[in-house]
Amino acid sequence: GLGAGRTAVNITAGDAHTCAILDDGSLKCWGYNYYGQLGIGSETSHYTPQLVSLGTGRTAVSVSAGDQHTCAILDDGSLKCWGANYNGQLGIGTNTNQNTPQQVSLGTGRSAVSVSAGHHHTCAVLDDDSLKCWGYNNYGQLGIGSTTNQNTPQPVSLGTGRAVVSVSAGHSHTCAVVDDGSLKCWGYNYYSQLGGASNANSENSPVNVIMNSEFPIESVFTSTARSTAPSCAVQGKSIFCWGAWFSSSSDSRLLYPMMMPYQFKAAKELTLSRSQHFSCVIDVKDKLVCIGEGSDGQLGNNASSDSTTPVTPEGIDRATKISAGGRHSCAILENGSLKCWGRNNDGQLGIGSNTNQN
């Protein structure tokens, strides 16, 4: 459904919609569209990939789907967002939902390097290595020292002279990797999402995550899970995680970052689901494994049951990209083909139907 001869180079899964950048720089989205998160000029859901108009001559270089909104960085460094906007998560100065891409003003002369769309907020790393966030801020997830919602990008202070390497926006918290190899998080902390850095239920300014390793942090991943919100970081090619972990019980949590089992070592890419407790990891040999809840087939192992040990999705030999949505997953294979599995009630698998696939 990507188009004749087309392959995928990037993939992002929202709660019930999915978007992919193709090898020609075009962007296609499919699935749930009640808030306009597909960016196609309507609120009609689609079971097959739909082309998103990014502007004359413009192509997409990266894309990130929040639960109900989507943001993409274009080839000229501009940032456009669309979909749900009732908390200002599009960053366009209003709180009105948008069903077509809208340009975000990042500041005079500024462009975007990376973007992360969370539950109801968004953060972007800019070309000067600064960080800006906007949207819902009830727990301080914007990191700006207050809990007031913002509908335009606001600067986040991570320390004098510090540069931001990457950012990950979760449900009600955010984490960023800093150029000195440290990791800072802020926002909701009831489930220890801030990695033992604070005893408070929330922090509205960045705090250092407590990591016990001599290696610098390479990347960080947060979850937009509604009931609980784990976080993980890749450090020295091992995965450290903290917060709630593969359980809906508030007692099943890691207060401090802990190294995951040996099967998850040598990680190259990791994704945490948006609303259910499952995760998928691609190792340095491009092998894909998933673990956690699987009631809708989101583990891809031809079953509809949970697994407390890593399983390999069927029919996937080598994967280069992986993204997990609410209860579905999508992976780009070595040859550029795209496979999706799991829950499909809104057509989020893009296969022309709304039947779940395990």
Secondary structure as the mmCIF struct_conf table of DSSP 4:
data_model
#
loop_
_struct_conf.conf_type_id
_struct_conf.id
_struct_conf.beg_label_comp_id
_struct_conf.beg_label_asym_id
_struct_conf.beg_label_seq_id
_struct_conf.end_label_comp_id
_struct_conf.end_label_asym_id
_struct_conf.end_label_seq_id
TURN_TY1_P TURN_TY1_P1 ALA A 4 GLY A 5
STRN STRN1 ALA A 8 ALA A 13
BEND BEND1 ASP A 15 ALA A 16
STRN STRN2 HIS A 17 LEU A 22
TURN_TY1_P TURN_TY1_P2 ASP A 23 ASP A 24
BEND BEND2 GLY A 25 GLY A 25
STRN STRN3 LEU A 27 GLY A 31
TURN_TY1_P TURN_TY1_P3 TYR A 34 TYR A 35
BEND BEND3 GLY A 36 GLY A 36
TURN_TY1_P TURN_TY1_P4 GLN A 37 LEU A 38
BEND BEND4 ILE A 40 SER A 42
STRN STRN4 HIS A 46 LEU A 51
TURN_TY1_P TURN_TY1_P5 THR A 56 GLY A 57
STRN STRN5 ALA A 60 ALA A 65
BEND BEND5 ASP A 67 GLN A 68
STRN STRN6 HIS A 69 LEU A 74
TURN_TY1_P TURN_TY1_P6 ASP A 75 ASP A 76
BEND BEND6 GLY A 77 GLY A 77
STRN STRN7 LEU A 79 GLY A 83
TURN_TY1_P TURN_TY1_P7 TYR A 86 ASN A 87
BEND BEND7 GLY A 88 GLY A 88
TURN_TY1_P TURN_TY1_P8 GLN A 89 LEU A 90
BEND BEND8 ILE A 92 THR A 94
STRN STRN8 GLN A 98 GLN A 103
TURN_TY1_P TURN_TY1_P9 THR A 108 GLY A 109
STRN STRN9 ALA A 112 ALA A 117
BEND BEND9 HIS A 119 HIS A 120
STRN STRN10 HIS A 121 LEU A 126
TURN_TY1_P TURN_TY1_P10 ASP A 127 ASP A 128
BEND BEND10 ASP A 129 ASP A 129
STRN STRN11 LEU A 131 GLY A 135
TURN_TY1_P TURN_TY1_P11 ASN A 138 TYR A 139
BEND BEND11 GLY A 140 GLY A 140
TURN_TY1_P TURN_TY1_P12 GLN A 141 LEU A 142
BEND BEND12 ILE A 144 SER A 146
STRN STRN12 GLN A 150 VAL A 156
BEND BEND13 GLY A 159 GLY A 159
TURN_TY1_P TURN_TY1_P13 THR A 160 GLY A 161
STRN STRN13 VAL A 164 ALA A 169
BEND BEND14 HIS A 171 SER A 172
STRN STRN14 HIS A 173 VAL A 178
TURN_TY1_P TURN_TY1_P14 ASP A 179 ASP A 180
BEND BEND15 GLY A 181 GLY A 181
STRN STRN15 LEU A 183 TYR A 188
TURN_TY1_P TURN_TY1_P15 TYR A 190 TYR A 191
TURN_TY1_P TURN_TY1_P16 GLN A 193 GLY A 196
BEND BEND16 ALA A 197 ALA A 197
BEND BEND17 ASN A 199 ASN A 201
STRN STRN16 SER A 202 ASN A 208
BEND BEND18 GLU A 214 PHE A 215
HELX_LH_PP_P HELX_LH_PP_P1 PRO A 216 PRO A 216
STRN STRN17 ILE A 217 THR A 222
BEND BEND19 ARG A 226 SER A 227
STRN STRN18 SER A 231 GLN A 235
TURN_TY1_P TURN_TY1_P17 GLY A 236 LYS A 237
STRN STRN19 SER A 238 ALA A 244
BEND BEND20 PHE A 246 SER A 248
TURN_TY1_P TURN_TY1_P18 SER A 250 ASP A 251
BEND BEND21 SER A 252 SER A 252
STRN STRN20 ARG A 253 MET A 259
HELX_LH_PP_P HELX_LH_PP_P2 MET A 260 PRO A 261
HELX_RH_3T_P HELX_RH_3T_P1 TYR A 262 PHE A 264
BEND BEND22 ALA A 266 ALA A 266
STRN STRN21 ALA A 267 LEU A 272
BEND BEND23 ARG A 274 HIS A 277
STRN STRN22 PHE A 278 ASP A 283
TURN_TY1_P TURN_TY1_P19 VAL A 284 LYS A 285
STRN STRN23 LEU A 288 GLY A 292
TURN_TY1_P TURN_TY1_P20 SER A 295 ASP A 296
BEND BEND24 GLY A 297 GLY A 297
TURN_TY1_P TURN_TY1_P21 GLN A 298 LEU A 299
BEND BEND25 ASN A 301 ASN A 302
BEND BEND26 SER A 305 SER A 305
STRN STRN24 SER A 307 VAL A 311
HELX_LH_PP_P HELX_LH_PP_P3 THR A 312 PRO A 313
TURN_TY1_P TURN_TY1_P22 GLU A 314 GLY A 315
BEND BEND27 ASP A 317 ASP A 317
STRN STRN25 ALA A 319 ALA A 324
BEND BEND28 GLY A 326 ARG A 327
STRN STRN26 HIS A 328 LEU A 333
TURN_TY1_P TURN_TY1_P23 GLU A 334 ASN A 335
BEND BEND29 GLY A 336 GLY A 336
STRN STRN27 LEU A 338 GLY A 342
TURN_TY1_P TURN_TY1_P24 ASN A 345 ASP A 346
BEND BEND30 GLY A 347 GLY A 347
TURN_TY1_P TURN_TY1_P25 GLN A 348 LEU A 349
BEND BEND31 ILE A 351 SER A 353
STRN STRN28 GLN A 357 GLN A 357
#
